[in-house]
Amino acid sequence: MSQMKHIDNTPSTPDHLLLPLLSRQISIGGTHVSAALKRRGDGVLGLDNFNDYYDPYLKRARQALLERTGVYIVEGDINDVALLNKLFDIVPFTHVMHLAAQAGVRYAMENPSSYVHSNIAGLVSLLEVCKSSNPQPAIVWASSSSVYGLNTKVPFSEKDMTDQPASLYAATKKAGEEIAHTYNHIYGLSLTGLRFFTVYGPWGRPDMAYFFFSRDILKGKSIPIFEASNHGTVARDFTYIDDIVKGCLGALDTAEKSTGSGGKKKGTAQLRVYNLGNTSPVPVSDLVSILERLLKVKAKRMIMKLPRNGDVQFTHANISLAQRELGYKPTTDLQTGLKKFVQWYLSYYSNGKKSAQ
């Protein structure tokens, strides 16, 4: 109880007490969004289960970073309904920033149950607690650009069909969007889904290409450069974390109140979904060239066919809806964003005491 008292004493406006769920590991998005909310004066409490999907040292370092800014992290799982109920009993949350998920396309082939546990069961657990709260909070949550799956029309628009997932991860995010619709329709929960496009930057996930490419280039290891059939280019709409944060805060600030109370709907509630991307797809080979220049090391490139593991050939966001309704405007190109990442990476791993696995 005493660990949570600071929430009530935070210099926050009464209508902004936020519960950011920071992923099954404190994520890049969870870290930066929580810090940005705290900086502007919102009351913030985090929830994370610190699983071992990747280097726990990095996750604990993110936790320490947040706690230095005054954001306390409760250690627990979003499927622990008793814990969630206790948190909501103690703190009158007005908004929930739900970034809890099992991420990664390829890992789903190794551990599919973790995706169902976090991305489907976890979402339902959270929404059950939110719909029974009085008052109900407004919820902004992380969907994914992966829902566009095998779509070939570009750029991807929120109006496009999303019924051809290419991976289990994508399928669980698509399921999440349908679950959000259900809870909005039945219980009046205000729900905003954000389809993130390849988020990168300092404190990022070591399982993402830009991160492990940097590690392996410095170690002199070969890095895989995938190409599609007929030597087609593989490209991603890389989006720098600071731009994603702006979109997340824009979604929170424009979220309308839920219309239900104690599990009963009293009126039509807001239901939205937005693309948050950079609108400028970059070939992965160009990503490597930028890293070579920044790291001052030549990469050992290993050209490989794109495997059938859920990866898609390209992603490209149409962000006109987010621009119009959230004021979202990405400003960081890949060269600039990677420069900031590399500076952080070299600084973070410079003392040799931290694992770079």
N, C-alpha and C positions, 0 to 999 in steps of 0.2 A: 504494500500500500504506500509506504513512504517513498518508494522509488518513483511513484507516479505523481507525487504532489506538485512537481514543477509544472505539470500541464496546467493546473488551475492558476498558477502564479505567473504564467508566461504573459508578457505584454502583447496580448492578442485581442483582436476584435472578437466579441462573443460568438459571432456566427462563423468563425473559422477555427475549429478544433479538428485536426486531421489525423487519421490513422493510415499512414502509408504502409502497406504490406510489401516488404522489400524483396520479395522473391524467396525461393527456397534457399537461396544464398543472397546476402545483401548485394543487390545488383548494381550495375553502373547507373541505371536509371533511378533506382531507389535511393542510392546515395546522393546523387546530384539534385534530384527533385526535393528530397527531404531537406538538404542543406539550403536550397533556394527558398523553400517555404519558411524555414526558420529565420533566414536572413531578413525576410520582409515582415516578420513579426507574428506569423501564425504559430499556434500551438501544435506541436508535432510529436507523435509517439509511433515508434516503429515496431514491427513484429517480424521475426525471422527465425527459421529453424536451423540455420548454419549446417546444412548437410554437406556431404563430402564429394559432391559432383565434381568440384575442382578444388585446388589449393585452399584449405581452410585458413591458412595464414593471411592470404589476401583478403578474405572475408572479414577476419577479425581486425585487420588494419583499417578496412572501411568503417567498421563499427567504432573503432577508436577515433577515427577522423570525425564521425558524426557526433560522438559523445563530447568531443572537444567543442563542438558548436552548440551543444545543449540539447541534442536529440538523443533521447534514451531509447534503447532497443530492447524490447521484451523478447526473450528466447522461447520460441514455441512454434507450433505448426498450425496452419489455418484450418486443418481438419480437427483440431482440438476445440470442439464446440463449447465445452465448459470454460476454457480459457477465454475464448472470444466473448462469451456471455459476461464473464467477470469484467473484462476490459470495458465493454459497453455499459455495464452497470456503474463502473467507477467514473468513466469519462463520457460526457454528452457529445460524442462525435457528430459533427454536422456534415463532414465529408470523409469519404474513404478513397484513397488512391491505391487501387489494387494492382500491384505489379508482381504479385506472387505467381510464379510459374516454374515448371520444369522446362528450360529452354534447350535449344539445339536440335537440329533436324536429324543428324546422323545417330546420336545417342539413343534415339527412340527405337532403333533396331536392336540395341543391346538390352535396354531396360524399359520396355513399353509400359509396364505397370506404373512406373514413376510419373509418367505423363498423365495417365488416367487419374492417379491419386491427387496430383497437384492441380492440373489444368481443368479437370471436370469435377471430381469430388470436392476439391478445395474451393472451387468457385461456388458450388452449391452450398457448402457449409457456411461460407461467408454471407451469401445472399439470404440464407435462412435466418441468420442472426440479424442482419440488417432489416429484413422485412418485419421482424417481430419487435424491433426497437421503437421507442416512442420518445421523440420523433425519429422517423426514419432518416438516415443520412443520404446525401446524394453520392453516387458512386462513379468514379472514373477508373477504367480498368484497361489493361494492356491486352489487346488482341495482337494481330501480327499480319504483316504483308504476305506471310506464307499462305493465308487463306485464298489468295488468288490462284494458287496451285499451277495447273497446266494452261491457264489462260494465255493466249497469244496476242490479244489486242493490247496495244500500249499507247499511252501510259495507263496503268491500272486506275480505274475509277471506282468510287464507292457504289456506283450504280451497276457495276459489272456482276455477273453471276460468280458465285464462289462455291460451286458444287463439284469441283474436280481437284481435291487436295492431292498433293504429290508425296505427302509424308504423314505419319501418325501425328507428329507435332502439329502440322497444319490442320488435321482433322479435329484435334482437341480444341484448337482455337476457334475453328468454325462452329464446333459444338457449343463453345462458350458464348458465341454470339447468339445462337438460338436459345440458349438457357437465359441469357440476359433479356431477350424478347419476352420469354415466358414470365419471368419475375416482374418485368415492367407491366405486362398486360394484366396479370392476376393481382399483384400486390401494390402497384403504383410506385415502384421504385424508380427513381431518376437514374438512368444508366447511360454512360458515354463510353464507347469502345474506341481505342486508339490503335490503328494498324501501323506499327513501327516498321520502318524500312532500314535494315542493317545498321544498327546503332553502334557507334565506335567512339573511342576517346579515352582519356586517363581513367584509371581504375576499372577498365573494361574486363570482359570475360576472356580468360586465357584459351578457351576453346574456339575463339573466333579467328578467322584467317589472318587479319592484320596483326593480331597479337602473337600468334605462334609463328607467323612468318618472320616477325622481328626477332623473336627468340632464336629461331633456327638459322636465319641469315647470320646472326652474330656468332653462332656456334659452328658455322661452316657446314651445316647440314643441308641436304637437298630439300627443296620445297616443291609441292605438287601444284602445277598450274593446269587446271582442268580446261578442256575444250569440248564443245558439243559435237554432235555428229557433223560430218562434212567440214570439220575444222572450224565450226562456228564459235564465235566469241562468247565467253561467259562474263556477264557484267552485273554489277550490283549498284543500287541507288544508296550509296553510303551516306548516312546522316549523322552529323556530329552531335555529341551529347548536349551541348549548350542549346542547340536548336530544338532538340527533343524536349528539353526542360521548358522552354518557352511555350511549346505546344501543350504540354501537360498542365502548366499553370493557366494557360488560356482556357483549356477545357474545364478546369476546376472553377475558374472565375465566372464562366458562363453557364455552369450547371445550375439548373433550376431545382428547387426543393422537391423531394419526393412527396407524393400526394397521399400516401397511406399512413396508417397509424396502428401500431400493435398488430400488424398482420392483415389489416383490412384496407382495401383500396377505397379511396374517397373521390377519385377523379383521374382523368387522363394525365399521365406523367411523361416527362421528356425521355426520348430514346434516340440516341445518336451514334454514328460511327464516322470516324475521320481517318484519312491517310495522313501520316506524319513522315514525310520523306524529304529528299533534297532536290528532286526533279532532274538530276543529272547523272544517269547511270555511267559508271566508269568500268572499263574492262579490268579484270583481275590482274592481267599482265601489266597494266599501267599502275595499279596499286603497288605492285612489286618494284617497278622502276622508281616510284617516288620513295619507297622505303630504302632502296639501294642508295639513293642520293642523300637521304637524311642520316642513314646509319654509316655511310661512307664505306660500305662493304658490298662487293658484288655477290648477288645471289646465285646459288646453284639451282637452276630451274630444271624441273622434271615435268615435261609435258605429258599429260595423261587424259584419257577419255573420261568425260563426266560419268561417274558411276550411278547406278540405279539405287541410290540410297535416300532419295527424297529431295536432293538438291535440284533446283530448277536452273534454266539457262540464264535468265535475266529477271530483274525486278526494276520497275520504273513507276514512280508515284505521280498521279495527278493530285495536286494539293489545292486546287481552286476552292473546294468547299471549306477546308480548314482556313485558307487565307481569308475567305469572305466572312466566316462565322466566328473564328477564333482569333483573327488577326495574326495568323501564323505566317512567318516569313523567314525561311532559313537563310543564313548569311555566311556560312562557313564552307568553303570549298575543300576538297579532299586534301590538297597540298597543305593548306593551312591547318586543318584538323589533325593530319598525321604528324605535322611538325610538333604540335602541342602534345600529342600522344607519345612520340619518341622522346621528347624532353622529360616527360613524366616517367617513362619506362626506364630510361638510363639512370635517372635519379633514384627511382624506387629500388632498382636491383643493383645499384652501384656498390653497396657495402658487402655484397657477397653472402650476406646472412640469410637472405630471403630466397625461397625456392622459386625457380622460374619454370616449373614443370607445366 
